[in-house]
Amino acid sequence: MFKPRRLTFDELDERLNIYEHKYGYSTIEFYRRFENGELGDDDDLMMWAGLYHLFNCQVRRTPESASRHGGITT
């Protein structure tokens, strides 16, 4: 059976960076385009959007994590 686990801030940041390098633009730019319906909804993009949502939830809970890591690469 699948047992979910919580990703750390560092793991979220690392996974977002992987998508940024794969697609060639920042997570912030991706999310703007995704929300505007410019990119479609394939599984990979849905995962990136979900990871960004989790990242933002983590930042809201522990803002010192974001400042320590410099936030998202833009």
Secondary structure, DSSP 8 states (H G I E B T S, - for coil): --------HHHHHHHHHHHHHHHTS-HHHHHHHHHTTSS---HHHHHHHHHHHHHHHHHHH-HHHHHHHTSS--
